[in-house]
Amino acid sequence: MAKQLRLGLFENAQANDSGTATWRHPDNKRYLFDSLDYWRGTARMVEDAGFDFLFLADAWGWADVAGDRPEICSVEGLDLPRLDPAIILGALIPETSRLGLVATGSTLLEAPYSFARRMATLDILSGGRIGWNVVTTGTADTAVQGFGVPMVGHDERYVMADEFMQVVYKLWEEAWEEGALERDKDGRFADPAKVHRIAHEGTYFRSHGYGNTSRSPQGTPVLFQAGASPAGREFGGKHGEAIFVGSGSVEQLLGHSSAIRDEAEKNGRARTDVKIMSAFAAVVGSTEEEARRKYAEVADAQNPEVTVASYAWFTGLDLSAYAPDTPMSELSTELSQTQVARFADKTVGDVLGDWHAHGVGARPIVGTPEQIADRMIELADGADLDGFLFAPTIPPASTEDFIEHVLPILKDRGAIAPQPEQPQSLRERLIGTSTPALAETHIGSSYRKSLTRV
Ligand SMILES: Cc1cc2nc3c(=O)[nH]c(=O)nc-3n(C[C@H](O)[C@H](O)[C@H](O)COP(=O)(O)O)c2cc1C
């Protein structure tokens, strides 16, 4: 029997996806990203199709080339404007009943105390369907200017993220025990013995006192992570429950998934405790030729200036300032190291060409529905993946194509995990825990009073 895969949809609350400008394509409706109708339609579509979750990526900052934001960024709606993904998730709670709702949040820029409240509120109102993609913000250099906070280097951002996690675990797991709320009009509203002070005095954060919300159904939202640098993988193996990896060959993806599972093991977790999901894009045609033509339309619509500006946004590097034959191995960054390391054997000229059609996103598989379904199964089996994060090249048309033409083949082959019959927490559905709470092998569960007391 085929492996049963999990599915998420990658979306972004802005007109384009990171690093591309596809908003002019006639089938692109995400140029209306600031209308609630777009999000309602997308959420309903993927819930009905049986996806496990909808993921809203996020970034702070803007593209900066040689000290300024190039005009092309406004002309093409490249980096800005965007909306706050957590607020969109809130609006999608009543539109959906089973779909997991996941958003990115930055440990560099958020304040843990208010962030913990925002996520707990979403988890409470959705009945435990919330996930958080923990990022240290690869676009940090411009982002910190907006926030007026100091720049923190790449690896130190992960040290800071680890401390951020300590604070939010205290708030989500320790501050309010499960069952603290009694709401008994003849008795008491909450049991004082189950409400605890927390104390955190660290290098980056201080927090003392009581949590602002009671415990949510999942306590800690499902923790997603996508850092691919050595520091990022170490962090993911310790805290991540679902890990996003980029697209790649079977060999490349197997390398990523085994390195992440090794990190999980080092943290006393089972290799299968982390669910690995690869970003996946597809351009579907009824024939190979039609698919290639559709992909050429996407690639042709890109603008080389967009490529330079968006690469600078993610890495701080202005590739137009280097000779095209410069080896990428000579460049380094304090921003997203992955976006440099993935081209280690290439030149600047290669990257300008390769980045062109898909930016930081997944390089699409271009082909017929059968070819795409075959490739997904081959990647999942060969690279030990638990599922895919489908990233539409043209939103929502590419998602509609995938649902209409590829998903039925995967379902016929038994390769898609069945929908839960009853509403379930995202953690039970995606991670496979027996309750909505963090697994006992997860570092965050050690903060639970009810567990640590025994
Ligand atoms: C599928 C996927 C989704 C991602 N989503 C985000 C995101 O929403 N925001 C963000 O800042 N980085 C995002 N990233 C990037 C990573 O989280 C990470 O920040 C980046 O790779 C830089 O860290 P690193 O140098 O440790 O890899 C994503 C990566 C992948 C593969």
The ligand as a MOL file (V3000), in Angstrom:
LIG
                    3D

  0  0  0     0  0            999 V3000
M  V30 BEGIN CTAB
M  V30 COUNTS 31 33 0 0 0
M  V30 BEGIN ATOM
M  V30 1 C 8.3300 25.8880 2.6450 0
M  V30 2 C 9.0620 26.9740 3.3330 0
M  V30 3 C 8.3480 28.0160 3.9050 0
M  V30 4 C 9.0140 29.0860 4.5110 0
M  V30 5 N 8.2780 30.1030 5.0500 0
M  V30 6 C 8.9140 31.1710 5.5860 0
M  V30 7 C 8.1720 32.2870 6.0800 0
M  V30 8 O 6.9480 32.3210 6.0450 0
M  V30 9 N 8.8750 33.3370 6.5820 0
M  V30 10 C 10.2480 33.3540 6.6470 0
M  V30 11 O 10.8130 34.3480 7.1310 0
M  V30 12 N 10.9680 32.2990 6.1910 0
M  V30 13 C 10.3260 31.2270 5.6630 0
M  V30 14 N 11.0590 30.1800 5.1720 0
M  V30 15 C 12.5140 30.2300 5.3050 0
M  V30 16 C 13.0370 29.5490 6.5610 0
M  V30 17 O 12.1430 29.5950 7.6190 0
M  V30 18 C 14.3170 30.1680 7.0930 0
M  V30 19 O 13.9870 31.3470 7.7580 0
M  V30 20 C 15.2860 30.5340 6.0700 0
M  V30 21 O 15.5790 29.3920 5.3340 0
M  V30 22 C 16.5570 31.1500 6.7180 0
M  V30 23 O 17.0690 30.3570 7.7300 0
M  V30 24 P 18.2570 29.3460 7.4890 0
M  V30 25 O 19.4190 30.1960 7.0470 0
M  V30 26 O 18.4410 28.6620 8.8090 0
M  V30 27 O 17.7470 28.3940 6.4700 0
M  V30 28 C 10.4190 29.1010 4.5640 0
M  V30 29 C 11.1290 28.0370 4.0040 0
M  V30 30 C 10.4760 26.9860 3.3830 0
M  V30 31 C 11.2630 25.8620 2.7900 0
M  V30 END ATOM
M  V30 BEGIN BOND
M  V30 1 1 1 2
M  V30 2 1 2 3
M  V30 3 2 2 30
M  V30 4 2 3 4
M  V30 5 1 4 5
M  V30 6 1 4 28
M  V30 7 2 5 6
M  V30 8 1 6 7
M  V30 9 1 6 13
M  V30 10 2 7 8
M  V30 11 1 7 9
M  V30 12 1 9 10
M  V30 13 2 10 11
M  V30 14 1 10 12
M  V30 15 2 12 13
M  V30 16 1 13 14
M  V30 17 1 14 15
M  V30 18 1 14 28
M  V30 19 1 15 16
M  V30 20 1 16 17
M  V30 21 1 16 18
M  V30 22 1 18 19
M  V30 23 1 18 20
M  V30 24 1 20 21
M  V30 25 1 20 22
M  V30 26 1 22 23
M  V30 27 1 23 24
M  V30 28 2 24 25
M  V30 29 1 24 26
M  V30 30 1 24 27
M  V30 31 2 28 29
M  V30 32 1 29 30
M  V30 33 1 30 31
M  V30 END BOND
M  V30 END CTAB
M  END
